[in-house]
């Protein structure tokens, strides 16, 4: 194991911290849901729908957003086993934005029709997406499909926040479009990922992947073209092999017998 420098950190420790933070933050999103209303009598279905429909929609939006960014964060740390001091500090700011998500989510679920609260919530989502894209850029440093997938939510949250300033009830529908980043990752990842690199054209040998090499069909013998009538049967091959070994054993015994006769002849002569 290579020794780390003084300004380097093992990102697996940060991954353990991030899993805990994401888990706690995603759990706290539902903390205020039972306290949303106090009923004077036993509530009916219409009462429950009136009180919790908007709050559950906001909770679902925040939970899915947190889950999407957790997936992106996990995939990013897998690409970076060792990080610098600056990378760790930037990741901590990203985790801070996740810690604050239950706060803005609680405001938004209770006052979703307020333009100020909706804009604050949209700015928070924009900050999370911006930090995530920045972290991906520090690792890759070039325009790849991961960068495109991380920038897509940012390009959606910004106009969604502008819409929230004028029509707060429309903004959630715009923010839901941000999940298209997952489609970008899946589509371009399937075309440019390791599986795609392993596919070779008919006239070209496939590239090796790790310790395994994918071979073209031309590298294998076409067994359908072999004239099986010209091949000996399995029983004949076994008999031929046994006869061969029997002949070799007889030759060995004859050689040993000749040497023994010569040795006795030499001994009698002396």
C-alpha positions in Angstrom: 0.0 0.0 0.0 1.4 3.4 -1.0 2.0 5.9 1.7 -0.1 9.1 1.5 1.4 12.5 1.4 0.8 15.0 4.2 -1.8 16.9 2.1 -3.7 13.8 0.9 -6.7 12.1 2.4 -8.4 8.7 2.0 -11.8 9.4 0.4 -13.2 6.2 1.8 -13.4 7.9 5.2 -15.3 10.8 3.7 -17.6 8.3 2.0 -18.5 6.8 5.4 -19.2 10.3 6.7 -21.3 11.2 3.7 -23.4 8.0 4.0 -24.3 9.0 7.6 -25.1 12.6 6.6 -27.3 11.6 3.7 -29.1 9.0 5.8 -29.9 11.4 8.6 -30.9 14.2 6.3 -33.2 12.0 4.2 -34.8 10.7 7.4 -35.3 14.2 8.8 -37.2 15.1 5.7 -40.3 13.3 7.1 -39.8 14.5 10.7 -42.5 17.3 10.5 -45.0 15.4 8.5 -47.1 14.1 11.5 -47.1 17.6 12.9 -48.5 19.2 9.8 -52.0 19.6 11.3 -54.0 19.1 14.4 -57.5 17.6 13.8 -60.3 18.4 16.2 -61.9 15.1 15.3 -61.1 11.9 13.5 -59.9 12.9 10.0 -61.4 11.5 6.9 -59.7 10.8 3.6 -60.6 14.2 2.3 -59.1 15.9 5.4 -55.9 13.8 5.0 -55.6 14.6 1.3 -56.2 18.3 2.0 -53.5 18.5 4.7 -50.8 16.1 3.4 -51.0 16.1 -0.4 -48.8 19.1 -0.9 -46.5 18.2 2.0 -46.0 14.7 0.6 -45.2 16.1 -2.8 -42.6 18.4 -1.3 -41.2 15.5 0.7 -41.0 13.2 -2.3 -39.3 15.9 -4.3 -36.6 16.5 -1.7 -36.1 12.8 -1.0 -35.6 11.9 -4.6 -33.3 14.9 -5.1 -31.2 13.8 -2.1 -31.1 10.2 -3.4 -30.0 11.3 -6.9 -27.2 13.4 -5.4 -26.2 10.6 -3.1 -25.8 8.3 -6.1 -23.7 10.9 -7.9 -21.6 11.5 -4.8 -21.0 7.8 -4.4 -20.0 7.4 -8.0 -17.7 10.4 -7.8 -15.9 9.2 -4.7 -15.4 5.8 -6.4 -13.4 7.6 -9.0 -11.2 9.4 -6.4 -9.7 7.1 -3.8 -7.3 9.8 -2.7 -8.1 13.5 -2.5 -6.3 16.8 -1.7 -7.1 19.1 1.2 -9.1 21.4 -1.1 -11.2 18.5 -2.5 -12.1 17.4 1.0 -13.1 20.9 2.0 -15.2 21.3 -1.1 -16.9 17.9 -0.3 -17.6 19.1 3.2 -19.4 22.2 1.8 -21.4 19.9 -0.4 -22.4 17.8 2.6 -23.3 21.0 4.5 -25.8 21.8 1.7 -27.3 18.3 2.2 -27.5 18.8 6.0 -29.6 22.0 5.4 -32.0 20.3 3.0 -34.5 19.3 5.8 -34.6 22.9 6.9 -35.5 24.4 3.5 -37.8 21.4 2.8 -39.7 22.0 6.0 -40.2 25.7 5.0 -41.3 24.7 1.5 -43.7 22.0 2.5 -45.4 24.4 5.0 -45.4 27.5 2.8 -45.2 26.2 -0.7 -47.3 29.1 -2.0 -44.9 31.7 -0.7 -42.7 33.0 -3.5 -39.9 33.9 -1.1 -39.8 30.4 0.4 -40.0 28.8 -3.0 -37.1 30.9 -4.3 -35.1 30.1 -1.1 -35.7 26.4 -1.7 -34.8 26.7 -5.4 -31.6 28.6 -4.5 -30.7 25.8 -2.1 -31.2 23.1 -4.8 -29.2 25.2 -7.2 -26.3 25.4 -4.7 -26.4 21.6 -4.2 -26.3 21.0 -8.0 -23.6 23.6 -8.5 -21.3 22.0 -5.9 -21.9 18.6 -7.3 -21.0 19.7 -10.8 -17.9 21.5 -9.5 -16.7 18.4 -7.7 -17.2 16.3 -10.9 -15.1 18.9 -12.8 -12.3 18.8 -10.3 -12.0 15.0 -10.8 -12.5 14.7 -14.6 -11.4 18.1 -15.9 -12.9 17.6 -19.3 -16.3 17.4 -20.9 -17.5 13.9 -20.4 -21.0 12.5 -20.0 -20.6 12.7 -16.2 -20.1 16.4 -16.4 -23.1 16.8 -18.7 -25.3 14.7 -16.3 -24.2 16.8 -13.3 -24.8 20.1 -15.2 -28.3 19.1 -16.3 -29.9 19.6 -12.8 -28.1 22.9 -12.5 -29.5 24.1 -15.8 -33.0 23.1 -14.7 -32.9 24.5 -11.1 -31.9 28.0 -12.2 -34.9 28.6 -14.5 -37.1 26.7 -12.0 -36.1 29.2 -9.3 -36.9 32.1 -11.6 -40.3 30.5 -12.2 -40.8 30.1 -8.4 -40.5 33.9 -8.0 -43.6 34.4 -10.1 -45.5 31.1 -10.0 -44.5 29.0 -6.9 -47.1 26.4 -7.7 -45.5 25.7 -11.1 -41.9 25.5 -9.9 -42.0 21.9 -8.6 -43.0 20.6 -12.1 -39.9 22.4 -13.5 -37.6 21.0 -10.8 -38.8 17.5 -11.4 -37.2 17.7 -14.9 -33.8 17.7 -13.2 -34.0 14.0 -12.9 -33.3 13.8 -16.6 -29.6 13.8 -15.6 -30.1 10.1 -14.7 -31.2 9.4 -18.2 -28.1 11.2 -19.6 -25.9 9.0 -17.4 -27.7 5.8 -18.4 -27.8 6.7 -22.1 -24.3 8.0 -22.6 -22.9 5.5 -20.0 -24.2 2.6 -22.0 -22.6 4.0 -25.2 -19.3 5.0 -23.8 -18.9 2.8 -20.7 -16.7 -0.3 -20.3 -19.3 -2.5 -21.9 -19.4 -0.3 -25.0 -15.6 -0.2 -25.2 -15.5 -4.0 -25.1 -17.6 -4.3 -28.3 -15.5 -4.6 -31.4 -16.3 -4.2 -35.1 -16.4 -7.4 -37.2 -12.9 -6.7 -38.6 -11.3 -5.6 -35.4 -10.2 -7.4 -32.3 -11.9 -6.2 -29.2 -9.9 -4.2 -26.6 -8.9 -5.9 -23.3 -10.9 -5.0 -20.2 -8.9 -5.6 -17.1 -7.6 -9.1 -17.2 -10.2 -10.4 -19.6 -10.1 -10.1 -23.3 -13.2 -10.2 -25.5 -12.4 -12.0 -28.8 -14.2 -11.7 -32.1 -16.0 -14.6 -33.5 -13.3 -14.9 -36.1 -10.9 -15.9 -33.3 -12.8 -19.1 -32.8 -13.1 -22.2 -35.0 -16.4 -22.5 -36.8 -17.3 -26.0 -35.6 -20.2 -26.2 -38.0 -17.8 -26.3 -40.9 -15.8 -29.2 -39.6 -16.4 -32.5 -41.4 -17.0 -34.8 -38.4 -16.8 -37.9 -40.6 -13.1 -37.3 -40.9 -12.6 -37.2 -37.1 -12.2 -40.5 -35.1 -14.9 -41.3 -32.7 -14.4 -40.9 -29.0 -14.1 -44.7 -28.5 -11.5 -45.0 -31.3 -9.5 -42.1 -29.8 -9.5 -43.8 -26.5 -8.4 -47.1 -27.9 -5.7 -45.5 -30.0 -4.4 -43.6 -27.0 -4.4 -46.8 -24.9 -2.6 -48.7 -27.6 0.0 -46.0 -27.9 0.7 -46.0 -24.1 0.9 -49.8 -24.2 3.4 -49.8 -26.9 5.5 -47.3 -25.1 5.4 -49.4 -21.9 6.5 -52.5 -23.8 9.4 -50.6 -25.4 10.5 -49.4 -21.9 10.4 -53.0 -20.5 12.4 -54.3 -23.5 15.0 -51.7 -22.9 15.3 -52.5 -19.3 15.5 -56.2 -20.1 18.3 -55.7 -22.6 20.3 -53.7 -20.0 19.8 -56.4 -17.4 21.1 -59.1 -19.9 24.1 -57.0 -20.8 24.9 -56.4 -17.1 24.8 -60.1 -16.3 26.9 -60.9 -19.4 29.5 -58.4 -18.2 29.4 -59.8 -14.7 29.9 -63.4 -16.0 32.8 -62.4 -18.2 34.6 -60.9 -15.2 
